[in-house]
């Protein structure tokens, strides 16, 4: 059986649509391991997703954008979280909490104009997610580059604003596509 679930995931929660396949469909409140663009993460099922409306009516808000093909194909429920998954997630959360002050000092030493508000490891420990206050811009890019240059973990800088995670800006087309506002 194939279904689509709404799942909340991340230290600064995001909600996404995740494909699931299996004999039984996880119900509301069930902890699941999901594959996101960032890696494997622990999530909580909110509900079965309703059918997706046509794209024209779905994304009328100016800052919303339809999920890319990559997002649609990569967001899936891998399995219901086991006791070991939950214990591993708790251990990673403790490790991230211990590393918080070190990352604050590191960012201050790099003279970054960013405020670190949280951090977490993906469940597969392949990526460290750094949540910073503010929008996307040169400072968030600089943080990722400085961390890479220092030989630190692979980091994903996630800017956070009053509404939650700051989405990546829409990519506009080149000249002639109308994306830049010109008419030729």
VMD Tcl script that builds the backbone (N, CA, C; Angstrom):
set m [mol new atoms 552]
animate dup $m
set s [atomselect $m all]
$s set {name element resname resid chain x y z} {
  {N N UNK 1 A 0.845 -1.167 0.000}
  {CA C UNK 1 A 0.000 0.000 0.000}
  {C C UNK 1 A 0.899 1.241 0.000}
  {N N UNK 2 A 0.560 2.238 -0.819}
  {CA C UNK 2 A 1.303 3.488 -0.859}
  {C C UNK 2 A 0.416 4.597 -0.326}
  {N N UNK 3 A 1.000 5.474 0.487}
  {CA C UNK 3 A 0.249 6.593 1.035}
  {C C UNK 3 A 1.175 7.793 1.147}
  {N N UNK 4 A 0.620 8.896 1.549}
  {CA C UNK 4 A 1.410 10.092 1.786}
  {C C UNK 4 A 1.026 10.625 3.158}
  {N N UNK 5 A 2.041 10.915 3.980}
  {CA C UNK 5 A 1.806 11.380 5.343}
  {C C UNK 5 A 2.367 12.779 5.538}
  {N N UNK 6 A 1.733 13.535 6.422}
  {CA C UNK 6 A 2.302 14.794 6.886}
  {C C UNK 6 A 3.108 14.462 8.130}
  {N N UNK 7 A 4.385 14.847 8.120}
  {CA C UNK 7 A 5.296 14.513 9.213}
  {C C UNK 7 A 5.999 15.781 9.677}
  {N N UNK 8 A 6.078 15.952 11.001}
  {CA C UNK 8 A 6.831 17.055 11.603}
  {C C UNK 8 A 8.215 16.525 11.948}
  {N N UNK 9 A 9.260 17.277 11.582}
  {CA C UNK 9 A 10.628 16.825 11.839}
  {C C UNK 9 A 11.528 18.023 12.096}
  {N N UNK 10 A 12.651 17.790 12.747}
  {CA C UNK 10 A 13.649 18.827 12.976}
  {C C UNK 10 A 13.515 19.494 14.331}
  {N N UNK 11 A 14.661 19.999 14.848}
  {CA C UNK 11 A 14.677 20.699 16.136}
  {C C UNK 11 A 13.852 21.980 16.061}
  {N N UNK 12 A 13.968 22.699 14.956}
  {CA C UNK 12 A 13.067 23.812 14.658}
  {C C UNK 12 A 12.092 23.185 13.666}
  {N N UNK 13 A 10.909 22.815 14.134}
  {CA C UNK 13 A 10.051 21.917 13.357}
  {C C UNK 13 A 9.657 22.426 11.975}
  {N N UNK 14 A 9.708 21.499 11.045}
  {CA C UNK 14 A 9.191 21.686 9.696}
  {C C UNK 14 A 8.147 20.599 9.491}
  {N N UNK 15 A 7.228 20.846 8.592}
  {CA C UNK 15 A 6.230 19.840 8.247}
  {C C UNK 15 A 6.363 19.568 6.760}
  {N N UNK 16 A 6.413 18.295 6.420}
  {CA C UNK 16 A 6.551 17.921 5.015}
  {C C UNK 16 A 5.660 16.751 4.666}
  {N N UNK 17 A 5.466 16.580 3.369}
  {CA C UNK 17 A 4.731 15.429 2.827}
  {C C UNK 17 A 5.737 14.331 2.562}
  {N N UNK 18 A 5.458 13.139 3.071}
  {CA C UNK 18 A 6.371 12.008 2.923}
  {C C UNK 18 A 5.623 10.808 2.376}
  {N N UNK 19 A 6.183 10.223 1.338}
  {CA C UNK 19 A 5.624 8.993 0.784}
  {C C UNK 19 A 5.911 7.861 1.761}
  {N N UNK 20 A 4.975 6.955 1.890}
  {CA C UNK 20 A 5.210 5.781 2.728}
  {C C UNK 20 A 4.663 4.556 2.003}
  {N N UNK 21 A 5.288 3.456 2.259}
  {CA C UNK 21 A 4.847 2.198 1.662}
  {C C UNK 21 A 4.947 1.132 2.736}
  {N N UNK 22 A 4.006 0.260 2.774}
  {CA C UNK 22 A 4.039 -0.799 3.771}
  {C C UNK 22 A 2.665 -1.372 4.003}
  {N N UNK 23 A 2.648 -2.393 4.818}
  {CA C UNK 23 A 1.389 -3.075 5.125}
  {C C UNK 23 A 0.460 -2.200 5.957}
  {N N UNK 24 A 1.030 -1.494 6.942}
  {CA C UNK 24 A 0.210 -0.652 7.806}
  {C C UNK 24 A 0.692 0.792 7.708}
  {N N UNK 25 A -0.242 1.708 7.813}
  {CA C UNK 25 A 0.068 3.132 7.747}
  {C C UNK 25 A 0.254 3.646 9.171}
  {N N UNK 26 A 1.408 4.280 9.467}
  {CA C UNK 26 A 1.605 4.837 10.809}
  {C C UNK 26 A 0.522 5.880 11.116}
  {N N UNK 27 A 0.061 5.897 12.350}
  {CA C UNK 27 A -1.004 6.811 12.753}
  {C C UNK 27 A -0.429 8.037 13.452}
  {N N UNK 28 A -1.299 9.009 13.688}
  {CA C UNK 28 A -0.913 10.267 14.334}
  {C C UNK 28 A -0.134 9.993 15.624}
  {N N UNK 29 A 0.979 10.718 15.783}
  {CA C UNK 29 A 1.788 10.591 16.986}
  {C C UNK 29 A 2.871 9.534 16.906}
  {N N UNK 30 A 2.861 8.715 15.861}
  {CA C UNK 30 A 3.871 7.667 15.712}
  {C C UNK 30 A 5.203 8.288 15.307}
  {N N UNK 31 A 6.276 7.885 15.976}
  {CA C UNK 31 A 7.621 8.333 15.599}
  {C C UNK 31 A 8.086 7.513 14.409}
  {N N UNK 32 A 8.619 8.211 13.406}
  {CA C UNK 32 A 9.087 7.550 12.188}
  {C C UNK 32 A 10.464 8.087 11.813}
  {N N UNK 33 A 11.215 7.279 11.080}
  {CA C UNK 33 A 12.478 7.725 10.505}
  {C C UNK 33 A 12.164 8.112 9.067}
  {N N UNK 34 A 12.510 9.356 8.715}
  {CA C UNK 34 A 12.222 9.861 7.377}
  {C C UNK 34 A 13.511 10.235 6.659}
  {N N UNK 35 A 13.459 10.161 5.348}
  {CA C UNK 35 A 14.554 10.631 4.504}
  {C C UNK 35 A 14.154 12.005 3.991}
  {N N UNK 36 A 14.963 13.022 4.307}
  {CA C UNK 36 A 14.718 14.379 3.821}
  {C C UNK 36 A 15.883 14.770 2.915}
  {N N UNK 37 A 15.814 15.950 2.362}
  {CA C UNK 37 A 16.938 16.447 1.568}
  {C C UNK 37 A 18.191 16.586 2.422}
  {N N UNK 38 A 18.025 16.761 3.738}
  {CA C UNK 38 A 19.166 16.933 4.642}
  {C C UNK 38 A 19.763 15.610 5.082}
  {N N UNK 39 A 19.000 14.532 4.988}
  {CA C UNK 39 A 19.461 13.226 5.452}
  {C C UNK 39 A 18.355 12.512 6.203}
  {N N UNK 40 A 18.749 11.511 6.998}
  {CA C UNK 40 A 17.764 10.769 7.799}
  {C C UNK 40 A 17.470 11.551 9.072}
  {N N UNK 41 A 16.171 11.683 9.348}
  {CA C UNK 41 A 15.753 12.428 10.528}
  {C C UNK 41 A 14.605 11.699 11.210}
  {N N UNK 42 A 14.451 11.998 12.489}
  {CA C UNK 42 A 13.342 11.462 13.259}
  {C C UNK 42 A 12.173 12.421 13.102}
  {N N UNK 43 A 10.986 11.886 12.895}
  {CA C UNK 43 A 9.809 12.724 12.739}
  {C C UNK 43 A 8.622 12.138 13.468}
  {N N UNK 44 A 7.544 12.910 13.501}
  {CA C UNK 44 A 6.298 12.482 14.126}
  {C C UNK 44 A 5.171 12.628 13.114}
  {N N UNK 45 A 4.419 11.559 12.919}
  {CA C UNK 45 A 3.298 11.584 11.981}
  {C C UNK 45 A 2.214 12.502 12.532}
  {N N UNK 46 A 1.727 13.398 11.671}
  {CA C UNK 46 A 0.617 14.268 12.046}
  {C C UNK 46 A -0.700 13.721 11.506}
  {N N UNK 47 A -0.722 13.360 10.226}
  {CA C UNK 47 A -1.933 12.784 9.633}
  {C C UNK 47 A -1.637 12.320 8.221}
  {N N UNK 48 A -2.582 11.573 7.663}
  {CA C UNK 48 A -2.492 11.213 6.249}
  {C C UNK 48 A -2.741 12.477 5.448}
  {N N UNK 49 A -1.945 12.673 4.414}
  {CA C UNK 49 A -2.071 13.881 3.599}
  {C C UNK 49 A -3.278 13.767 2.680}
  {N N UNK 50 A -3.932 14.891 2.486}
  {CA C UNK 50 A -5.037 14.942 1.530}
  {C C UNK 50 A -4.454 14.953 0.124}
  {N N UNK 51 A -5.267 14.595 -0.863}
  {CA C UNK 51 A -4.771 14.664 -2.242}
  {C C UNK 51 A -4.276 16.073 -2.560}
  {N N UNK 52 A -3.253 16.141 -3.378}
  {CA C UNK 52 A -2.634 17.416 -3.725}
  {C C UNK 52 A -3.486 18.144 -4.760}
  {N N UNK 53 A -3.890 19.421 -4.473}
  {CA C UNK 53 A -4.635 20.193 -5.466}
  {C C UNK 53 A -3.740 20.540 -6.660}
  {N N UNK 54 A -4.326 20.957 -7.771}
  {CA C UNK 54 A -3.512 21.351 -8.922}
  {C C UNK 54 A -2.558 22.485 -8.551}
  {N N UNK 55 A -1.376 22.524 -9.158}
  {CA C UNK 55 A -0.367 23.520 -8.810}
  {C C UNK 55 A -0.848 24.957 -8.851}
  {N N UNK 56 A -1.696 25.337 -9.776}
  {CA C UNK 56 A -2.120 26.730 -9.896}
  {C C UNK 56 A -2.838 27.215 -8.645}
  {N N UNK 57 A -3.647 26.374 -8.010}
  {CA C UNK 57 A -4.403 26.807 -6.843}
  {C C UNK 57 A -3.655 26.578 -5.543}
  {N N UNK 58 A -2.577 25.825 -5.596}
  {CA C UNK 58 A -1.892 25.415 -4.384}
  {C C UNK 58 A -0.904 26.433 -3.859}
  {N N UNK 59 A -0.283 27.173 -4.727}
  {CA C UNK 59 A 0.822 28.025 -4.306}
  {C C UNK 59 A 0.567 29.467 -4.717}
  {N N UNK 60 A -0.534 30.015 -4.230}
  {CA C UNK 60 A -0.885 31.382 -4.574}
  {C C UNK 60 A -0.121 32.400 -3.739}
  {N N UNK 61 A 0.313 32.020 -2.553}
  {CA C UNK 61 A 1.062 32.951 -1.707}
  {C C UNK 61 A 2.402 33.246 -2.368}
  {N N UNK 62 A 2.864 34.514 -2.321}
  {CA C UNK 62 A 4.083 34.884 -3.038}
  {C C UNK 62 A 5.338 34.152 -2.588}
  {N N UNK 63 A 5.428 33.776 -1.332}
  {CA C UNK 63 A 6.660 33.133 -0.871}
  {C C UNK 63 A 6.556 31.612 -0.828}
  {N N UNK 64 A 5.455 31.046 -1.303}
  {CA C UNK 64 A 5.346 29.590 -1.373}
  {C C UNK 64 A 5.795 29.135 -2.746}
  {N N UNK 65 A 6.335 27.936 -2.800}
  {CA C UNK 65 A 6.728 27.376 -4.089}
  {C C UNK 65 A 6.436 25.895 -4.091}
  {N N UNK 66 A 6.099 25.365 -5.258}
  {CA C UNK 66 A 5.806 23.934 -5.307}
  {C C UNK 66 A 7.057 23.127 -5.028}
  {N N UNK 67 A 6.900 21.941 -4.444}
  {CA C UNK 67 A 8.077 21.114 -4.193}
  {C C UNK 67 A 8.728 20.714 -5.509}
  {N N UNK 68 A 10.051 20.686 -5.509}
  {CA C UNK 68 A 10.786 20.278 -6.706}
  {C C UNK 68 A 10.660 18.767 -6.879}
  {N N UNK 69 A 11.028 18.293 -8.064}
  {CA C UNK 69 A 11.025 16.846 -8.310}
  {C C UNK 69 A 11.943 16.144 -7.318}
  {N N UNK 70 A 13.089 16.785 -7.007}
  {CA C UNK 70 A 14.033 16.190 -6.050}
  {C C UNK 70 A 13.385 16.058 -4.672}
  {N N UNK 71 A 12.667 17.108 -4.239}
  {CA C UNK 71 A 11.992 17.046 -2.943}
  {C C UNK 71 A 10.941 15.942 -2.930}
  {N N UNK 72 A 10.155 15.873 -3.997}
  {CA C UNK 72 A 9.092 14.869 -4.047}
  {C C UNK 72 A 9.640 13.454 -4.026}
  {N N UNK 73 A 10.767 13.223 -4.691}
  {CA C UNK 73 A 11.302 11.862 -4.763}
  {C C UNK 73 A 12.116 11.487 -3.534}
  {N N UNK 74 A 12.642 12.474 -2.806}
  {CA C UNK 74 A 13.525 12.145 -1.692}
  {C C UNK 74 A 12.818 12.116 -0.342}
  {N N UNK 75 A 11.654 12.700 -0.217}
  {CA C UNK 75 A 10.961 12.759 1.062}
  {C C UNK 75 A 10.114 11.506 1.226}
  {N N UNK 76 A 10.604 10.589 2.053}
  {CA C UNK 76 A 9.843 9.352 2.258}
  {C C UNK 76 A 10.041 8.842 3.683}
  {N N UNK 77 A 9.034 8.122 4.148}
  {CA C UNK 77 A 9.120 7.451 5.445}
  {C C UNK 77 A 9.907 6.172 5.212}
  {N N UNK 78 A 10.975 5.992 5.982}
  {CA C UNK 78 A 11.784 4.781 5.850}
  {C C UNK 78 A 11.211 3.650 6.685}
  {N N UNK 79 A 10.845 3.965 7.940}
  {CA C UNK 79 A 10.237 2.959 8.815}
  {C C UNK 79 A 9.764 3.617 10.106}
  {N N UNK 80 A 8.928 2.890 10.830}
  {CA C UNK 80 A 8.524 3.338 12.166}
  {C C UNK 80 A 9.774 3.294 13.037}
  {N N UNK 81 A 9.979 4.340 13.828}
  {CA C UNK 81 A 11.180 4.420 14.660}
  {C C UNK 81 A 11.200 3.303 15.700}
  {N N UNK 82 A 12.334 2.649 15.802}
  {CA C UNK 82 A 12.524 1.596 16.805}
  {C C UNK 82 A 13.009 2.232 18.108}
  {N N UNK 83 A 13.047 1.437 19.150}
  {CA C UNK 83 A 13.587 1.905 20.426}
  {C C UNK 83 A 15.030 2.365 20.233}
  {N N UNK 84 A 15.791 1.620 19.420}
  {CA C UNK 84 A 17.188 1.979 19.151}
  {C C UNK 84 A 17.278 3.321 18.425}
  {N N UNK 85 A 16.369 3.567 17.471}
  {CA C UNK 85 A 16.344 4.855 16.764}
  {C C UNK 85 A 16.095 5.994 17.745}
  {N N UNK 86 A 15.136 5.798 18.652}
  {CA C UNK 86 A 14.799 6.836 19.627}
  {C C UNK 86 A 15.955 7.089 20.588}
  {N N UNK 87 A 16.617 6.020 21.033}
  {CA C UNK 87 A 17.770 6.171 21.925}
  {C C UNK 87 A 18.925 6.863 21.206}
  {N N UNK 88 A 19.152 6.492 19.948}
  {CA C UNK 88 A 20.216 7.112 19.156}
  {C C UNK 88 A 19.930 8.606 18.957}
  {N N UNK 89 A 18.680 8.956 18.672}
  {CA C UNK 89 A 18.292 10.359 18.503}
  {C C UNK 89 A 18.510 11.141 19.796}
  {N N UNK 90 A 18.187 10.538 20.939}
  {CA C UNK 90 A 18.398 11.201 22.231}
  {C C UNK 90 A 19.886 11.420 22.490}
  {N N UNK 91 A 20.717 10.440 22.145}
  {CA C UNK 91 A 22.164 10.573 22.308}
  {C C UNK 91 A 22.705 11.697 21.413}
  {N N UNK 92 A 22.230 11.764 20.163}
  {CA C UNK 92 A 22.671 12.822 19.251}
  {C C UNK 92 A 22.218 14.195 19.738}
  {N N UNK 93 A 21.019 14.266 20.313}
  {CA C UNK 93 A 20.509 15.539 20.848}
  {C C UNK 93 A 21.381 16.009 22.010}
  {N N UNK 94 A 21.762 15.086 22.895}
  {CA C UNK 94 A 22.645 15.425 24.013}
  {C C UNK 94 A 23.996 15.910 23.500}
  {N N UNK 95 A 24.526 15.219 22.510}
  {CA C UNK 95 A 25.803 15.610 21.906}
  {C C UNK 95 A 25.713 17.014 21.296}
  {N N UNK 96 A 24.613 17.300 20.615}
  {CA C UNK 96 A 24.419 18.620 20.009}
  {C C UNK 96 A 24.318 19.699 21.086}
  {N N UNK 97 A 23.628 19.405 22.177}
  {CA C UNK 97 A 23.508 20.384 23.260}
  {C C UNK 97 A 24.868 20.691 23.874}
  {N N UNK 98 A 25.711 19.659 24.002}
  {CA C UNK 98 A 27.059 19.877 24.544}
  {C C UNK 98 A 27.911 20.714 23.592}
  {N N UNK 99 A 27.678 20.591 22.285}
  {CA C UNK 99 A 28.475 21.312 21.287}
  {C C UNK 99 A 27.996 22.746 21.063}
  {N N UNK 100 A 26.848 23.108 21.608}
  {CA C UNK 100 A 26.257 24.424 21.345}
  {C C UNK 100 A 27.202 25.564 21.719}
  {N N UNK 101 A 27.737 25.556 22.926}
  {CA C UNK 101 A 28.625 26.642 23.371}
  {C C UNK 101 A 29.886 26.711 22.514}
  {N N UNK 102 A 30.425 25.556 22.113}
  {CA C UNK 102 A 31.605 25.547 21.236}
  {C C UNK 102 A 31.296 26.228 19.905}
  {N N UNK 103 A 30.132 25.944 19.344}
  {CA C UNK 103 A 29.764 26.563 18.074}
  {C C UNK 103 A 29.522 28.059 18.245}
  {N N UNK 104 A 28.961 28.472 19.373}
  {CA C UNK 104 A 28.786 29.911 19.617}
  {C C UNK 104 A 30.145 30.609 19.663}
  {N N UNK 105 A 31.108 30.020 20.380}
  {CA C UNK 105 A 32.457 30.607 20.465}
  {C C UNK 105 A 33.118 30.638 19.090}
  {N N UNK 106 A 32.992 29.543 18.363}
  {CA C UNK 106 A 33.582 29.461 17.026}
  {C C UNK 106 A 33.013 30.562 16.126}
  {N N UNK 107 A 31.698 30.729 16.142}
  {CA C UNK 107 A 31.061 31.743 15.300}
  {C C UNK 107 A 31.469 33.152 15.722}
  {N N UNK 108 A 31.617 33.388 17.019}
  {CA C UNK 108 A 32.078 34.696 17.499}
  {C C UNK 108 A 33.519 34.941 17.045}
  {N N UNK 109 A 34.359 33.908 17.108}
  {CA C UNK 109 A 35.747 34.022 16.658}
  {C C UNK 109 A 35.860 34.310 15.172}
  {N N UNK 110 A 34.894 33.854 14.411}
  {CA C UNK 110 A 34.873 34.118 12.967}
  {C C UNK 110 A 34.202 35.458 12.657}
  {N N UNK 111 A 33.808 36.190 13.696}
  {CA C UNK 111 A 33.152 37.498 13.546}
  {C C UNK 111 A 31.911 37.446 12.656}
  {N N UNK 112 A 31.129 36.409 12.839}
  {CA C UNK 112 A 29.889 36.275 12.074}
  {C C UNK 112 A 28.773 37.057 12.758}
  {N N UNK 113 A 27.996 37.735 11.982}
  {CA C UNK 113 A 26.861 38.490 12.504}
  {C C UNK 113 A 25.609 37.608 12.482}
  {N N UNK 114 A 25.712 36.475 13.167}
  {CA C UNK 114 A 24.619 35.512 13.238}
  {C C UNK 114 A 24.433 35.076 14.679}
  {N N UNK 115 A 23.207 34.776 15.040}
  {CA C UNK 115 A 22.909 34.230 16.361}
  {C C UNK 115 A 22.522 32.771 16.205}
  {N N UNK 116 A 23.300 31.885 16.809}
  {CA C UNK 116 A 22.986 30.459 16.803}
  {C C UNK 116 A 21.850 30.220 17.786}
  {N N UNK 117 A 20.778 29.574 17.324}
  {CA C UNK 117 A 19.658 29.322 18.234}
  {C C UNK 117 A 19.465 27.846 18.549}
  {N N UNK 118 A 19.998 26.962 17.710}
  {CA C UNK 118 A 19.915 25.530 17.989}
  {C C UNK 118 A 20.787 24.798 16.988}
  {N N UNK 119 A 21.078 23.550 17.281}
  {CA C UNK 119 A 21.775 22.696 16.332}
  {C C UNK 119 A 21.362 21.267 16.582}
  {N N UNK 120 A 21.485 20.457 15.533}
  {CA C UNK 120 A 21.134 19.041 15.647}
  {C C UNK 120 A 21.854 18.251 14.569}
  {N N UNK 121 A 22.075 16.987 14.869}
  {CA C UNK 121 A 22.632 16.049 13.899}
  {C C UNK 121 A 21.496 15.366 13.170}
  {N N UNK 122 A 21.721 15.024 11.894}
  {CA C UNK 122 A 20.788 14.123 11.232}
  {C C UNK 122 A 20.954 12.765 11.905}
  {N N UNK 123 A 19.951 11.931 11.802}
  {CA C UNK 123 A 19.962 10.638 12.484}
  {C C UNK 123 A 21.111 9.752 12.012}
  {N N UNK 124 A 21.518 9.919 10.755}
  {CA C UNK 124 A 22.645 9.138 10.236}
  {C C UNK 124 A 23.998 9.801 10.536}
  {N N UNK 125 A 23.961 10.929 11.236}
  {CA C UNK 125 A 25.145 11.703 11.655}
  {C C UNK 125 A 26.027 12.108 10.471}
  {N N UNK 126 A 25.404 12.311 9.336}
  {CA C UNK 126 A 26.132 12.733 8.146}
  {C C UNK 126 A 26.184 14.247 8.018}
  {N N UNK 127 A 25.307 14.949 8.751}
  {CA C UNK 127 A 25.233 16.397 8.607}
  {C C UNK 127 A 24.831 17.029 9.929}
  {N N UNK 128 A 25.486 18.152 10.246}
  {CA C UNK 128 A 25.134 18.941 11.419}
  {C C UNK 128 A 24.310 20.129 10.938}
  {N N UNK 129 A 23.124 20.282 11.486}
  {CA C UNK 129 A 22.233 21.377 11.105}
  {C C UNK 129 A 22.399 22.501 12.114}
  {N N UNK 130 A 22.793 23.675 11.629}
  {CA C UNK 130 A 22.964 24.851 12.474}
  {C C UNK 130 A 21.808 25.804 12.197}
  {N N UNK 131 A 20.978 26.060 13.199}
  {CA C UNK 131 A 19.852 26.966 13.059}
  {C C UNK 131 A 20.288 28.340 13.551}
  {N N UNK 132 A 20.197 29.336 12.668}
  {CA C UNK 132 A 20.630 30.692 13.005}
  {C C UNK 132 A 19.479 31.661 12.798}
  {N N UNK 133 A 19.464 32.704 13.619}
  {CA C UNK 133 A 18.423 33.720 13.527}
  {C C UNK 133 A 18.733 34.651 12.366}
  {N N UNK 134 A 17.766 34.860 11.515}
  {CA C UNK 134 A 17.935 35.788 10.400}
  {C C UNK 134 A 17.622 35.137 9.076}
  {N N UNK 135 A 17.881 35.891 8.025}
  {CA C UNK 135 A 17.594 35.412 6.679}
  {C C UNK 135 A 18.806 34.812 6.013}
  {N N UNK 136 A 18.585 34.280 4.834}
  {CA C UNK 136 A 19.685 33.751 4.030}
  {C C UNK 136 A 20.481 34.925 3.491}
  {N N UNK 137 A 21.779 34.760 3.435}
  {CA C UNK 137 A 22.604 35.834 2.904}
  {C C UNK 137 A 24.072 35.489 3.014}
  {N N UNK 138 A 24.929 36.487 2.838}
  {CA C UNK 138 A 26.372 36.254 2.845}
  {C C UNK 138 A 26.887 35.624 4.143}
  {N N UNK 139 A 26.314 35.996 5.273}
  {CA C UNK 139 A 26.813 35.472 6.548}
  {C C UNK 139 A 26.520 33.980 6.705}
  {N N UNK 140 A 25.362 33.533 6.245}
  {CA C UNK 140 A 25.061 32.100 6.353}
  {C C UNK 140 A 25.957 31.299 5.415}
  {N N UNK 141 A 26.215 31.848 4.236}
  {CA C UNK 141 A 27.133 31.189 3.298}
  {C C UNK 141 A 28.533 31.156 3.886}
  {N N UNK 142 A 28.950 32.268 4.471}
  {CA C UNK 142 A 30.284 32.358 5.080}
  {C C UNK 142 A 30.445 31.334 6.199}
  {N N UNK 143 A 29.412 31.162 7.023}
  {CA C UNK 143 A 29.464 30.176 8.099}
  {C C UNK 143 A 29.706 28.781 7.535}
  {N N UNK 144 A 28.965 28.402 6.513}
  {CA C UNK 144 A 29.140 27.072 5.917}
  {C C UNK 144 A 30.544 26.917 5.337}
  {N N UNK 145 A 31.050 27.955 4.677}
  {CA C UNK 145 A 32.390 27.893 4.080}
  {C C UNK 145 A 33.485 27.826 5.143}
  {N N UNK 146 A 33.348 28.614 6.211}
  {CA C UNK 146 A 34.350 28.590 7.280}
  {C C UNK 146 A 34.372 27.239 7.989}
  {N N UNK 147 A 33.209 26.652 8.200}
  {CA C UNK 147 A 33.147 25.331 8.837}
  {C C UNK 147 A 33.826 24.289 7.957}
  {N N UNK 148 A 33.581 24.357 6.648}
  {CA C UNK 148 A 34.213 23.408 5.718}
  {C C UNK 148 A 35.724 23.623 5.679}
  {N N UNK 149 A 36.161 24.875 5.631}
  {CA C UNK 149 A 37.593 25.182 5.575}
  {C C UNK 149 A 38.310 24.732 6.839}
  {N N UNK 150 A 37.605 24.743 7.965}
  {CA C UNK 150 A 38.198 24.319 9.237}
  {C C UNK 150 A 38.191 22.796 9.378}
  {N N UNK 151 A 37.643 22.096 8.387}
  {CA C UNK 151 A 37.611 20.637 8.437}
  {C C UNK 151 A 36.597 20.093 9.420}
  {N N UNK 152 A 35.601 20.904 9.734}
  {CA C UNK 152 A 34.566 20.466 10.669}
  {C C UNK 152 A 33.536 19.622 9.930}
  {N N UNK 153 A 32.542 19.187 10.641}
  {CA C UNK 153 A 31.481 18.358 10.071}
  {C C UNK 153 A 30.856 19.039 8.861}
  {N N UNK 154 A 30.208 18.242 8.042}
  {CA C UNK 154 A 29.402 18.813 6.970}
  {C C UNK 154 A 28.245 19.522 7.658}
  {N N UNK 155 A 28.121 20.821 7.410}
  {CA C UNK 155 A 27.065 21.586 8.070}
  {C C UNK 155 A 26.056 22.084 7.048}
  {N N UNK 156 A 24.844 22.223 7.513}
  {CA C UNK 156 A 23.759 22.801 6.738}
  {C C UNK 156 A 23.247 23.951 7.588}
  {N N UNK 157 A 23.432 25.177 7.112}
  {CA C UNK 157 A 23.000 26.349 7.862}
  {C C UNK 157 A 21.538 26.616 7.521}
  {N N UNK 158 A 20.691 26.619 8.541}
  {CA C UNK 158 A 19.254 26.816 8.373}
  {C C UNK 158 A 18.846 28.134 9.021}
  {N N UNK 159 A 18.669 29.199 8.229}
  {CA C UNK 159 A 18.192 30.457 8.809}
  {C C UNK 159 A 16.756 30.309 9.308}
  {N N UNK 160 A 16.462 30.957 10.424}
  {CA C UNK 160 A 15.138 30.879 11.038}
  {C C UNK 160 A 14.646 32.294 11.296}
  {N N UNK 161 A 13.395 32.543 10.955}
  {CA C UNK 161 A 12.759 33.827 11.207}
  {C C UNK 161 A 11.536 33.633 12.081}
  {N N UNK 162 A 10.737 34.679 12.252}
  {CA C UNK 162 A 9.543 34.585 13.095}
  {C C UNK 162 A 8.550 33.522 12.632}
  {N N UNK 163 A 8.554 33.210 11.344}
  {CA C UNK 163 A 7.625 32.226 10.793}
  {C C UNK 163 A 8.221 30.828 10.725}
  {N N UNK 164 A 9.439 30.637 11.207}
  {CA C UNK 164 A 10.085 29.327 11.137}
  {C C UNK 164 A 11.260 29.347 10.182}
  {N N UNK 165 A 11.557 28.191 9.577}
  {CA C UNK 165 A 12.674 28.059 8.649}
  {C C UNK 165 A 12.483 29.026 7.482}
  {N N UNK 166 A 13.547 29.748 7.132}
  {CA C UNK 166 A 13.504 30.667 6.000}
  {C C UNK 166 A 13.746 29.863 4.728}
  {N N UNK 167 A 12.783 29.899 3.826}
  {CA C UNK 167 A 12.885 29.144 2.574}
  {C C UNK 167 A 13.936 29.758 1.662}
  {N N UNK 168 A 14.513 28.915 0.822}
  {CA C UNK 168 A 15.448 29.427 -0.174}
  {C C UNK 168 A 14.664 30.273 -1.155}
  {N N UNK 169 A 15.270 31.376 -1.623}
  {CA C UNK 169 A 14.546 32.226 -2.571}
  {C C UNK 169 A 14.270 31.484 -3.870}
  {N N UNK 170 A 13.172 31.876 -4.509}
  {CA C UNK 170 A 12.849 31.283 -5.806}
  {C C UNK 170 A 13.951 31.645 -6.773}
  {N N UNK 171 A 14.296 30.708 -7.611}
  {CA C UNK 171 A 15.299 30.974 -8.627}
  {C C UNK 171 A 14.584 31.552 -9.836}
  {N N UNK 172 A 15.088 32.681 -10.316}
  {CA C UNK 172 A 14.480 33.267 -11.506}
  {C C UNK 172 A 15.264 32.828 -12.723}
  {N N UNK 173 A 14.610 32.879 -13.834}
  {CA C UNK 173 A 15.261 32.512 -15.084}
  {C C UNK 173 A 16.217 33.600 -15.525}
  {N N UNK 174 A 16.934 33.341 -16.557}
  {CA C UNK 174 A 17.878 34.312 -17.091}
  {C C UNK 174 A 17.178 35.355 -17.932}
  {N N UNK 175 A 17.957 36.194 -18.525}
  {CA C UNK 175 A 17.449 37.266 -19.359}
  {C C UNK 175 A 16.597 36.672 -20.481}
  {N N UNK 176 A 15.451 37.259 -20.700}
  {CA C UNK 176 A 14.550 36.765 -21.731}
  {C C UNK 176 A 13.446 35.886 -21.173}
  {N N UNK 177 A 13.608 35.418 -19.946}
  {CA C UNK 177 A 12.582 34.558 -19.356}
  {C C UNK 177 A 11.543 35.356 -18.599}
  {N N UNK 178 A 11.826 36.643 -18.418}
  {CA C UNK 178 A 10.927 37.470 -17.630}
  {C C UNK 178 A 11.250 37.419 -16.152}
  {N N UNK 179 A 12.167 36.543 -15.742}
  {CA C UNK 179 A 12.517 36.402 -14.336}
  {C C UNK 179 A 13.251 37.598 -13.772}
  {N N UNK 180 A 13.950 38.342 -14.639}
  {CA C UNK 180 A 14.704 39.497 -14.154}
  {C C UNK 180 A 13.916 40.784 -14.318}
  {N N UNK 181 A 12.734 40.691 -14.894}
  {CA C UNK 181 A 11.892 41.866 -15.047}
  {C C UNK 181 A 12.068 42.586 -16.374}
  {N N UNK 182 A 13.006 42.140 -17.189}
  {CA C UNK 182 A 13.194 42.807 -18.476}
  {C C UNK 182 A 12.187 42.265 -19.488}
  {N N UNK 183 A 12.056 42.963 -20.603}
  {CA C UNK 183 A 11.061 42.547 -21.590}
  {C C UNK 183 A 11.664 41.924 -22.836}
  {N N UNK 184 A 12.971 41.755 -22.898}
  {CA C UNK 184 A 13.552 41.161 -24.120}
  {C C UNK 184 A 13.881 39.704 -23.943}
}
mol reanalyze $m
mol bondsrecalc $m
mol representation Tube
mol addrep $m
